[in-house]
Amino acid sequence: MELLLDKYELQIGEIALVPSSGGRFEVTVDGELVFSKLAQKRFPEDEELIELVGARISAN
């Protein structure tokens, strides 16, 4: 998460970690799912996550 803040510190107002169960790791931006570990069956690479979040931020 620190990488996201380093890259998008002026665009990101908040990062929240929400505990869950069942092997979930999901990343949402403004309520839109941008990555799901359950769907992809893997964790995202750091650069991949930065690109996904950046694409969603610039779409706003």
Jmol script that loads the backbone (N, CA, C; Angstrom):
load data "model"
ATOM      1  N   MET A   1       0.813  -1.192   0.000  1.00  0.00           N
ATOM      2  CA  MET A   1       0.000   0.000   0.000  1.00  0.00           C
ATOM      3  C   MET A   1       0.860   1.260   0.000  1.00  0.00           C
ATOM      4  N   GLU A   2       2.036   1.156   0.579  1.00  0.00           N
ATOM      5  CA  GLU A   2       2.929   2.310   0.619  1.00  0.00           C
ATOM      6  C   GLU A   2       3.313   2.760  -0.791  1.00  0.00           C
ATOM      7  N   LEU A   3       3.478   1.797  -1.702  1.00  0.00           N
ATOM      8  CA  LEU A   3       3.811   2.153  -3.082  1.00  0.00           C
ATOM      9  C   LEU A   3       2.701   2.972  -3.727  1.00  0.00           C
ATOM     10  N   LEU A   4       1.460   2.634  -3.420  1.00  0.00           N
ATOM     11  CA  LEU A   4       0.336   3.395  -3.965  1.00  0.00           C
ATOM     12  C   LEU A   4       0.347   4.825  -3.443  1.00  0.00           C
ATOM     13  N   LEU A   5       0.615   4.975  -2.170  1.00  0.00           N
ATOM     14  CA  LEU A   5       0.668   6.315  -1.597  1.00  0.00           C
ATOM     15  C   LEU A   5       1.843   7.118  -2.145  1.00  0.00           C
ATOM     16  N   ASP A   6       2.956   6.459  -2.372  1.00  0.00           N
ATOM     17  CA  ASP A   6       4.106   7.148  -2.960  1.00  0.00           C
ATOM     18  C   ASP A   6       3.773   7.663  -4.357  1.00  0.00           C
ATOM     19  N   LYS A   7       3.106   6.850  -5.145  1.00  0.00           N
ATOM     20  CA  LYS A   7       2.807   7.187  -6.541  1.00  0.00           C
ATOM     21  C   LYS A   7       1.641   8.168  -6.668  1.00  0.00           C
ATOM     22  N   TYR A   8       0.597   7.976  -5.872  1.00  0.00           N
ATOM     23  CA  TYR A   8      -0.646   8.742  -6.043  1.00  0.00           C
ATOM     24  C   TYR A   8      -1.027   9.524  -4.792  1.00  0.00           C
ATOM     25  N   GLU A   9      -0.039  10.045  -4.076  1.00  0.00           N
ATOM     26  CA  GLU A   9      -0.322  10.691  -2.795  1.00  0.00           C
ATOM     27  C   GLU A   9      -1.311  11.846  -2.897  1.00  0.00           C
ATOM     28  N   LEU A  10      -1.342  12.548  -4.008  1.00  0.00           N
ATOM     29  CA  LEU A  10      -2.271  13.675  -4.149  1.00  0.00           C
ATOM     30  C   LEU A  10      -3.665  13.242  -4.613  1.00  0.00           C
ATOM     31  N   GLN A  11      -3.778  12.057  -5.198  1.00  0.00           N
ATOM     32  CA  GLN A  11      -5.065  11.574  -5.696  1.00  0.00           C
ATOM     33  C   GLN A  11      -5.790  10.655  -4.718  1.00  0.00           C
ATOM     34  N   ILE A  12      -5.053  10.010  -3.825  1.00  0.00           N
ATOM     35  CA  ILE A  12      -5.657   9.057  -2.894  1.00  0.00           C
ATOM     36  C   ILE A  12      -5.923   9.751  -1.572  1.00  0.00           C
ATOM     37  N   GLY A  13      -7.184   9.764  -1.178  1.00  0.00           N
ATOM     38  CA  GLY A  13      -7.549  10.376   0.088  1.00  0.00           C
ATOM     39  C   GLY A  13      -7.500   9.392   1.240  1.00  0.00           C
ATOM     40  N   GLU A  14      -7.675   8.108   0.930  1.00  0.00           N
ATOM     41  CA  GLU A  14      -7.749   7.112   2.004  1.00  0.00           C
ATOM     42  C   GLU A  14      -7.464   5.732   1.445  1.00  0.00           C
ATOM     43  N   ILE A  15      -6.774   4.922   2.233  1.00  0.00           N
ATOM     44  CA  ILE A  15      -6.618   3.495   1.965  1.00  0.00           C
ATOM     45  C   ILE A  15      -7.132   2.781   3.200  1.00  0.00           C
ATOM     46  N   ALA A  16      -8.058   1.859   3.009  1.00  0.00           N
ATOM     47  CA  ALA A  16      -8.637   1.122   4.133  1.00  0.00           C
ATOM     48  C   ALA A  16      -8.411  -0.370   3.928  1.00  0.00           C
ATOM     49  N   LEU A  17      -7.949  -1.033   4.970  1.00  0.00           N
ATOM     50  CA  LEU A  17      -7.826  -2.485   4.975  1.00  0.00           C
ATOM     51  C   LEU A  17      -9.009  -3.051   5.738  1.00  0.00           C
ATOM     52  N   VAL A  18      -9.761  -3.907   5.064  1.00  0.00           N
ATOM     53  CA  VAL A  18     -10.965  -4.471   5.658  1.00  0.00           C
ATOM     54  C   VAL A  18     -10.757  -5.974   5.829  1.00  0.00           C
ATOM     55  N   PRO A  19     -10.727  -6.463   7.054  1.00  0.00           N
ATOM     56  CA  PRO A  19     -10.542  -7.893   7.278  1.00  0.00           C
ATOM     57  C   PRO A  19     -11.689  -8.697   6.654  1.00  0.00           C
ATOM     58  N   SER A  20     -11.328  -9.865   6.128  1.00  0.00           N
ATOM     59  CA  SER A  20     -12.342 -10.762   5.560  1.00  0.00           C
ATOM     60  C   SER A  20     -11.859 -12.192   5.734  1.00  0.00           C
ATOM     61  N   SER A  21     -12.622 -13.111   5.208  1.00  0.00           N
ATOM     62  CA  SER A  21     -12.250 -14.528   5.315  1.00  0.00           C
ATOM     63  C   SER A  21     -12.312 -15.162   3.934  1.00  0.00           C
ATOM     64  N   GLY A  22     -11.892 -16.393   3.858  1.00  0.00           N
ATOM     65  CA  GLY A  22     -12.012 -17.136   2.611  1.00  0.00           C
ATOM     66  C   GLY A  22     -10.937 -16.841   1.581  1.00  0.00           C
ATOM     67  N   GLY A  23      -9.797 -16.303   1.995  1.00  0.00           N
ATOM     68  CA  GLY A  23      -8.708 -16.068   1.059  1.00  0.00           C
ATOM     69  C   GLY A  23      -8.887 -14.855   0.171  1.00  0.00           C
ATOM     70  N   ARG A  24      -9.732 -13.948   0.582  1.00  0.00           N
ATOM     71  CA  ARG A  24      -9.988 -12.751  -0.225  1.00  0.00           C
ATOM     72  C   ARG A  24      -8.853 -11.750  -0.137  1.00  0.00           C
ATOM     73  N   PHE A  25      -8.587 -11.121  -1.244  1.00  0.00           N
ATOM     74  CA  PHE A  25      -7.754  -9.926  -1.313  1.00  0.00           C
ATOM     75  C   PHE A  25      -8.308  -9.149  -2.486  1.00  0.00           C
ATOM     76  N   GLU A  26      -9.065  -8.128  -2.209  1.00  0.00           N
ATOM     77  CA  GLU A  26      -9.703  -7.348  -3.261  1.00  0.00           C
ATOM     78  C   GLU A  26      -9.293  -5.890  -3.136  1.00  0.00           C
ATOM     79  N   VAL A  27      -9.113  -5.269  -4.279  1.00  0.00           N
ATOM     80  CA  VAL A  27      -8.763  -3.859  -4.326  1.00  0.00           C
ATOM     81  C   VAL A  27      -9.873  -3.145  -5.075  1.00  0.00           C
ATOM     82  N   THR A  28     -10.451  -2.154  -4.416  1.00  0.00           N
ATOM     83  CA  THR A  28     -11.482  -1.345  -5.060  1.00  0.00           C
ATOM     84  C   THR A  28     -11.052   0.111  -5.038  1.00  0.00           C
ATOM     85  N   VAL A  29     -11.487   0.843  -6.050  1.00  0.00           N
ATOM     86  CA  VAL A  29     -11.247   2.275  -6.137  1.00  0.00           C
ATOM     87  C   VAL A  29     -12.597   2.935  -6.373  1.00  0.00           C
ATOM     88  N   ASP A  30     -12.992   3.800  -5.466  1.00  0.00           N
ATOM     89  CA  ASP A  30     -14.301   4.468  -5.540  1.00  0.00           C
ATOM     90  C   ASP A  30     -15.439   3.458  -5.733  1.00  0.00           C
ATOM     91  N   GLY A  31     -15.332   2.326  -5.030  1.00  0.00           N
ATOM     92  CA  GLY A  31     -16.382   1.316  -5.071  1.00  0.00           C
ATOM     93  C   GLY A  31     -16.310   0.358  -6.250  1.00  0.00           C
ATOM     94  N   GLU A  32     -15.369   0.555  -7.163  1.00  0.00           N
ATOM     95  CA  GLU A  32     -15.229  -0.333  -8.322  1.00  0.00           C
ATOM     96  C   GLU A  32     -14.076  -1.309  -8.090  1.00  0.00           C
ATOM     97  N   LEU A  33     -14.372  -2.591  -8.257  1.00  0.00           N
ATOM     98  CA  LEU A  33     -13.371  -3.631  -8.083  1.00  0.00           C
ATOM     99  C   LEU A  33     -12.332  -3.546  -9.205  1.00  0.00           C
ATOM    100  N   VAL A  34     -11.067  -3.411  -8.845  1.00  0.00           N
ATOM    101  CA  VAL A  34     -10.011  -3.367  -9.858  1.00  0.00           C
ATOM    102  C   VAL A  34      -9.119  -4.610  -9.818  1.00  0.00           C
ATOM    103  N   PHE A  35      -9.143  -5.354  -8.696  1.00  0.00           N
ATOM    104  CA  PHE A  35      -8.409  -6.606  -8.628  1.00  0.00           C
ATOM    105  C   PHE A  35      -9.040  -7.517  -7.587  1.00  0.00           C
ATOM    106  N   SER A  36      -9.139  -8.803  -7.923  1.00  0.00           N
ATOM    107  CA  SER A  36      -9.655  -9.805  -7.002  1.00  0.00           C
ATOM    108  C   SER A  36      -8.742 -11.024  -7.028  1.00  0.00           C
ATOM    109  N   LYS A  37      -8.172 -11.352  -5.869  1.00  0.00           N
ATOM    110  CA  LYS A  37      -7.338 -12.547  -5.762  1.00  0.00           C
ATOM    111  C   LYS A  37      -8.154 -13.800  -6.042  1.00  0.00           C
ATOM    112  N   LEU A  38      -9.399 -13.820  -5.615  1.00  0.00           N
ATOM    113  CA  LEU A  38     -10.236 -14.995  -5.853  1.00  0.00           C
ATOM    114  C   LEU A  38     -10.466 -15.217  -7.345  1.00  0.00           C
ATOM    115  N   ALA A  39     -10.686 -14.135  -8.081  1.00  0.00           N
ATOM    116  CA  ALA A  39     -10.926 -14.255  -9.523  1.00  0.00           C
ATOM    117  C   ALA A  39      -9.643 -14.605 -10.276  1.00  0.00           C
ATOM    118  N   GLN A  40      -8.522 -13.974  -9.883  1.00  0.00           N
ATOM    119  CA  GLN A  40      -7.253 -14.173 -10.585  1.00  0.00           C
ATOM    120  C   GLN A  40      -6.446 -15.363 -10.064  1.00  0.00           C
ATOM    121  N   LYS A  41      -6.825 -15.836  -8.877  1.00  0.00           N
ATOM    122  CA  LYS A  41      -6.144 -16.961  -8.221  1.00  0.00           C
ATOM    123  C   LYS A  41      -4.660 -16.662  -7.945  1.00  0.00           C
ATOM    124  N   ARG A  42      -4.393 -15.377  -7.636  1.00  0.00           N
ATOM    125  CA  ARG A  42      -3.033 -14.951  -7.311  1.00  0.00           C
ATOM    126  C   ARG A  42      -3.080 -13.552  -6.718  1.00  0.00           C
ATOM    127  N   PHE A  43      -1.997 -13.160  -6.088  1.00  0.00           N
ATOM    128  CA  PHE A  43      -1.863 -11.788  -5.620  1.00  0.00           C
ATOM    129  C   PHE A  43      -1.353 -10.929  -6.775  1.00  0.00           C
ATOM    130  N   PRO A  44      -1.666  -9.648  -6.773  1.00  0.00           N
ATOM    131  CA  PRO A  44      -1.157  -8.790  -7.843  1.00  0.00           C
ATOM    132  C   PRO A  44       0.315  -8.448  -7.611  1.00  0.00           C
ATOM    133  N   GLU A  45       1.027  -8.248  -8.687  1.00  0.00           N
ATOM    134  CA  GLU A  45       2.389  -7.720  -8.594  1.00  0.00           C
ATOM    135  C   GLU A  45       2.278  -6.240  -8.223  1.00  0.00           C
ATOM    136  N   ASP A  46       3.302  -5.694  -7.592  1.00  0.00           N
ATOM    137  CA  ASP A  46       3.269  -4.296  -7.168  1.00  0.00           C
ATOM    138  C   ASP A  46       2.981  -3.349  -8.330  1.00  0.00           C
ATOM    139  N   GLU A  47       3.728  -3.493  -9.414  1.00  0.00           N
ATOM    140  CA  GLU A  47       3.548  -2.608 -10.571  1.00  0.00           C
ATOM    141  C   GLU A  47       2.163  -2.768 -11.195  1.00  0.00           C
ATOM    142  N   GLU A  48       1.661  -3.990 -11.214  1.00  0.00           N
ATOM    143  CA  GLU A  48       0.327  -4.255 -11.753  1.00  0.00           C
ATOM    144  C   GLU A  48      -0.729  -3.500 -10.940  1.00  0.00           C
ATOM    145  N   LEU A  49      -0.605  -3.564  -9.642  1.00  0.00           N
ATOM    146  CA  LEU A  49      -1.555  -2.887  -8.771  1.00  0.00           C
ATOM    147  C   LEU A  49      -1.482  -1.370  -8.953  1.00  0.00           C
ATOM    148  N   ILE A  50      -0.287  -0.843  -9.071  1.00  0.00           N
ATOM    149  CA  ILE A  50      -0.121   0.589  -9.312  1.00  0.00           C
ATOM    150  C   ILE A  50      -0.788   0.996 -10.623  1.00  0.00           C
ATOM    151  N   GLU A  51      -0.621   0.197 -11.667  1.00  0.00           N
ATOM    152  CA  GLU A  51      -1.241   0.492 -12.969  1.00  0.00           C
ATOM    153  C   GLU A  51      -2.761   0.404 -12.901  1.00  0.00           C
ATOM    154  N   LEU A  52      -3.287  -0.626 -12.241  1.00  0.00           N
ATOM    155  CA  LEU A  52      -4.734  -0.788 -12.143  1.00  0.00           C
ATOM    156  C   LEU A  52      -5.385   0.366 -11.391  1.00  0.00           C
ATOM    157  N   VAL A  53      -4.788   0.737 -10.282  1.00  0.00           N
ATOM    158  CA  VAL A  53      -5.318   1.849  -9.490  1.00  0.00           C
ATOM    159  C   VAL A  53      -5.183   3.155 -10.277  1.00  0.00           C
ATOM    160  N   GLY A  54      -4.042   3.345 -10.921  1.00  0.00           N
ATOM    161  CA  GLY A  54      -3.833   4.557 -11.706  1.00  0.00           C
ATOM    162  C   GLY A  54      -4.815   4.695 -12.852  1.00  0.00           C
ATOM    163  N   ALA A  55      -5.124   3.592 -13.515  1.00  0.00           N
ATOM    164  CA  ALA A  55      -6.099   3.625 -14.604  1.00  0.00           C
ATOM    165  C   ALA A  55      -7.470   4.027 -14.086  1.00  0.00           C
ATOM    166  N   ARG A  56      -7.840   3.530 -12.933  1.00  0.00           N
ATOM    167  CA  ARG A  56      -9.146   3.855 -12.360  1.00  0.00           C
ATOM    168  C   ARG A  56      -9.182   5.310 -11.884  1.00  0.00           C
ATOM    169  N   ILE A  57      -8.100   5.781 -11.299  1.00  0.00           N
ATOM    170  CA  ILE A  57      -8.044   7.171 -10.846  1.00  0.00           C
ATOM    171  C   ILE A  57      -8.163   8.126 -12.029  1.00  0.00           C
ATOM    172  N   SER A  58      -7.447   7.831 -13.113  1.00  0.00           N
ATOM    173  CA  SER A  58      -7.475   8.732 -14.268  1.00  0.00           C
ATOM    174  C   SER A  58      -8.792   8.642 -15.037  1.00  0.00           C
ATOM    175  N   ALA A  59      -9.563   7.584 -14.818  1.00  0.00           N
ATOM    176  CA  ALA A  59     -10.865   7.456 -15.479  1.00  0.00           C
ATOM    177  C   ALA A  59     -11.907   8.386 -14.846  1.00  0.00           C
ATOM    178  N   ASN A  60     -11.627   8.873 -13.656  1.00  0.00           N
ATOM    179  CA  ASN A  60     -12.568   9.766 -12.961  1.00  0.00           C
ATOM    180  C   ASN A  60     -12.451  11.142 -13.486  1.00  0.00           C
TER     181      ASN A  60
END
end "model"
wireframe off; spacefill off
backbone 0.3
color backbone group
